[in-house]
Amino acid sequence: MSREEKSRLGISAKQPSYQDAVNLLISSGKFRISLGLERIEKILALLDNPQNNLDCIHVAGTNGKGSVCAILSSILTTAGKKVGLYTSPHLFRYTERIQISGEQISDEDFANYVFKISELADKNNVDLTEFEILTAVMFKYFADNGVSVVVLETGLGGRYDATNVIKKNLCSIITHIDFDHTERLGDTLDKIAYEKAGIIKPNCPCIVFEGKEIYYDVASSVGAPLQLILPMVSADKLSLKGLHQQENLSLALAAIELLFPEILQSTIDSALEKVKHPFRFQYFAEKNLIIDGAHNPNGINLLRQNLDFYYQNVQKRFIFGCLNNKDYKQMIECLFNYEDEIYFYEFAHSGALTYDEFSKVCSLPHNQLSRNTQIDYNDGKLTVICGSLYMIGELVKLFDLAL
């Protein structure tokens, strides 16, 4: 990266800082989605292919993959393994995405790896996206630190996701499939499932709980053992709440039993009580508040089911916002009832749904949430903040929610 380019991005000439790295990642040309493996393969080859020295559990799906990854990481860390965890998106800081045994990558390491990889890419004319830079950072950082197993969450889809540069894995896991990112993954469930099935590797087991024909076809074509599980395990000990967590827990436990049968049940039980996956049907008693990152129709439907099950006769106040490329009309129709108090928040993102767009499809009484809106968390209503994780991160800061 030239001195002029660094100056344009506000990057100091001295040792790069965390904020310098952020400025680079969100700069024009980096902060975009461009599926494909050619660019990530080129940069990793220039780094001597660190991904080839890592044992990965690769997780894809529409909803639930983050919870599955959090459960796996907690169990393996509690069992004494050095575990790399790669997730997206982040809530507050990029360092949340890259962790070893529960510890985020340091600001200094993050900045150094981002700039090392970006400058190597520029020198060799490899035009990396933000996610590709982060993925290369993750593989190199984990390899340099000798992690024993990587819990690897796909970013978008599976087949052409940058994480799918790995040639083999310990196993693949595919969580629930539903409509999301249809402009990139296809407009039918079969097309979406096909993209997710792209993480199935030759002769490497794959665990699913939906018996889709495409999974059997892909697994059979590459000689991958396919394990179909039923969500029959008890989730009573799991710190994550919600009816849907039984499915996620079943997938994670099936992987542990398959790959690490030596891990004791007592270790698993202890780990389940410590699982952390913020803002997934997370309840904060001091404010009578639930925060949930449901941001597509399936996630919103699960949220409403959980609210009706756990809080059946409780008045509810919703604060909602999402990106405008989501099926927000369907989400709104599913989420709100007439007796609910409804607020819409237009957050600071170029793709955020506007209040006018929201109002056109929401027929129920509603208000716009502003910086000056006062919420009385002690009025007996259950407040539910839900929608885009970008919005949630902004609201937590805006209203100084010490959660």
N, C-alpha and C positions, 0 to 999 in steps of 0.2 A: 504494500500500500504506500503510495507516494506521500511526501510531506504535504503537498497541496490537498490531497484527498483527506488526510487526517485533519488538516486545518478546517476544511469545509464541514466535516462532521463534528467539529468541536472536540477533537481528540488531542490530548496533550502529547508533546514530543517525548516526554520522559516515560517512566514505567507506566504502562496502561492501567487504568483503574477499572473497577466494576462498571461505573457509569460510562466510561469510554467504550467498554464492550457492548453495553446496552445500546449506546448511540450507533454503533456499527450494525448491530443486529436489526435495529428498526429503521435503518437507512433505506432510502429509495433503491429498489432493485434487490434488496435482501429480504425484506418483509413481504413475501409473496408465497403463493402455493404453486408448485410446479412438480407434479408427480413424475417419477422416473428414477432409474437406478444408475444411469450413466455417470452423472456428476459425482455422486457419493462414492461410486466405485473408483473413479479416478483419484479423488483426494485420499481415500483410504489406501490405495496402492502406493501413493507418494509417502504415506506414513507407515509403510511396510505391513499393511493389512492387520492392524491390531485386533480386529473383530475375530480373526481366525484363531486367536489364542484364548477366546472366551467361551464359556459354556452358558448358553442362554435358554431361558424359558420365555418363549415369545407369545404374547397375548394380543389378540385382536377381537373386535366386536363393536357393536353400535353402542351399547350401554353395559356397564358393569366391569369393563376391563381394568379401570383404575382401582376398583375395590378388590378384584382378584389379585392384582399386583401388590396392593398394600398388605393383603392377608399373607401372600407367599413370602414377601420380604420380612414380615414380622416373625413368621414361623422359622424361617431359615436363619435369621439373625439370632433369635432366641436359642436356636440349636447350636450356636457358636460358629456359624459360617460367615465368611466375609462376603457380604451380599451387595452387589451393585443394583441400584434401582433407577430406571429411566422412565419418566412419565411426562405427560403434557396435557393441557397447558399448565402454566404456573398461576398462582393466585396473586402473589405480591412480588416475588423475585425469581429471576431465571434460575438461581442456584437451587431452588426447590426441585427442579427437574432431574438433577444428577446427585444421587446420594450413595454413600457407602455405609452399610449397616446403620442407617438412620441419621447419619451425619451428612449435611449438605456440603458440596464442593465449596471450598473457601473462595472469597471474593478475588483474592490474588491469583489462585490457580485458575479460576474461571476466566479472568481477564487474559492471563498469559496464554491459555490454551486457545481461546477465541482468536486472539491476534496471531498466534503462531500458525494456526490452520488457515485463517483468512489470507494472510500474507503468502503462504505457500500456494494457496489456490490462485491468488492474483498473479503470482510469478509464473504459474503454469497455465494461465488462461482457463481456469475452471470457475464458472459462474455459479457459485453456491447460493442457495436460499438460506434464510434464517434457520429453518429446521434442519437442513443438511449440515450447516456449521455446527449446530448443537449436537447432532447425532455423531458427527466426526469427533467432536470434543469428548463426548461420552465414551465412545469406544476406546479412544486413546488414553483417556484418564483412567478408565477401569483397567485397561491392560497394564498401564504403568504402575498401578497400585496393587496388582496381583489379586483381584477379586476372584473368589472361587466359583461364584455363580451370578449371572446377571438376570434380573427380572426385567423384561424388555417390553414396554407397551408401544404398540404402533401409534403413529400420529394420525394418519388418515388412510382408511382402507386397509391394505395389506400387501397386495401383489406388487404395487409400485411405490409403496411407502419406503422412505429411506432406511428404516430399520431392517427392511427385508434384504439387505445386502448380505446378511449371513447366509452361508451355504448349508449349514446344518444347525440343529439345536437339540437341547435335551428333550424338549417336547414343545408342541404348539398347543395353545388353548384358544378356543373361539367362544366368546360369550354370546349373549342374546343378539340377534340380528333384527334390525328394523329400518325404517326409512330415515335416512339422514345423508346429507351431502350427495343428494341424488344427481346433481349436475355433474359430479365427478365419478360417482360409483355406480350409476345406473338407476333407472326408475322402476325396477321390479325387485322383489326380495331375492329372486334367483340371481340376478345380476350382482346385487350387493354381496350376497353370500359367496359368489364366485371370486370377487375381489378379496374378501376376507380369507378365503381358502387358499389364497396365494402364499400364505405363510407356512402351509403344510410342506415339509421337506422330505426328500427321499429317505426312506428307512428310519425316519424319526417319528415317534408316536404323536398323535393328535387327540386332544380331549375336547369333547363337545357335549352339550346337553340337548341340542336340537338335531334330530335325525334327518337333516336335509340331504337329498339325493346328491347334490353337488359335492358335499363333503366326502361321501362314499366314492364318488367317481374320481375326484382328485386324489384322495388317499390311495385308492386302488392303482391309479396310473403311476404313482411314484413309489409304491411298496411301503406306504406308511401305515402302521397299525392305528386303527381308529377306535377310540373308546367312547362310547355313549353312556353318560351317567344320568341318573335321576336325582333331582334335588330332594333327597330323603333325609339328609343329616340334620341334626338339631343345631340351630344358630343361637341357642340361649346364652352361651358363653362369649359370643362375638360382641365386641364393643360397638360395631357398626349396627345401626338399627334400620328396620324396614323389611317388609315381607319379601322383597326381591333379593335380600342378602343371602337367603338360603340357597339360591341358585349359584351365586358367586362363591359362597363358601364350599359348596359341593365340588365345583370345578377345582378350586385351589387344593382341597384335601385329596382329591383324586390324583392330582399331580404329585403331591407330597408322598402319598402311598406308593405311587409308581416309581418315583425317582429316588426317594430317600426313606425307604421303609424302616430304617434304623432309628428314626426320630421317635421318641417316646410320646405316648398320648399325653402324659403330664406336661411335657414341653409344649406340645401343641395347645393344650388348654390354657397354659400360662400366656402363650403368644397371642391367642385370640382376644384375651382381655386387654391387650396393649395395642391392638391395631389402630392406626391413625390414618384417616382419609378425610381431611377437613371438608365440611360443607356438603356432605352427602346425607341428607335427612338428619342433620346434626341439631340437637336440641340444646338450648342454653336456658337453664331454669331461671336464672336471675332476671332475665328479660322476657320470659315466656315466649321464646323466639325459636323458630326453626329456619335453618338456612340449607337450601338444597340446590345443587348445580344442575338440575334437570333443564335441558336446553333443546330438546326435540320432542315430538309427540309421544313417543314411547316413554321417555323419562318423565314427562309431565303426567301421563296416565298413571304411572307407578306412584308418583308423588300423591296424586289425588286419592288413589286406593289406600295408601298408607295413612293419609290424613283422615279418611273416612273410617278406617279401622281403629287407629289409635286415639283419635280425637273426634269421635262421632258426634257428640252433642256440644261441641265447643264452637263459639263464634270465631270466625277467622278474618284476619286482615292480610291481604296479599300485597307484596311489592314485587312487581314483575318487569322484566326487560329482556330483550333477546336481540340477536343479530337478524337483519332483514332477509337473509338467505335461508332462514328456517321456515317451516310451515307454521307460522305464528297464528294463523286463523284457526287451524285445528287445535293448537295448544290452548288458545284462549277459550274455545268452545268446551274443551275438556276440563280445564282447570277451575273456572269460576262458576259459582252458583249465585242466585239472585240475592241471597241474604249475606253474601260476603262483602266486606269493605275492600275496594280495589284501588290500588295506586299503580301508576305506570312510571318507570324511570328511564329517561333517555340518557344513556351513559356516553362517555367520551370515547367513541370508537368510530372509525370511518364507516363501518358496516352496521352500526346500531340502528335498530328500528326506531322511527320517529314517533312522537306522540300523535301526530296527524294520521300516520299509517295505522297505529294501534286503534285510534278512535273510529276509524272507518269500519273495522271488523268486530269491535267490542260493543255489543248492544246494551250491556248492563251499565248501570251508573258507575262512573269511575273518575279519578282525579289524577292530575300529574304531580309526581313527587318532585319537589325542588330542594335546593340546599337549605331553604328556610322552613321546610315542613317539620312540624313537631309531632313525634310519635309518642303516645302515652303507652308505655309497655306495661303499665300496671292497671289498665282498665278492664282486665278480665278476658280480653280477646287474645287469641293465639296469633302472633305475627309470623307470617311466612314470607321470607325473601327467597325468590327462586328465579331461575333463568340462566343467562349467560354467566360463566365464571368471571369474565371480564367485568361485568356489572357488579358481581358480588364483591370482588376485590376492591372496586372503587367505592361501593357503599360502606364497606367496613371501615375504610379510611375516612370517608366523608363524615360519617356520623360517630366516628371515634368509638366504634364498638369494641370494647376491651373483652374479647372473647377468648 
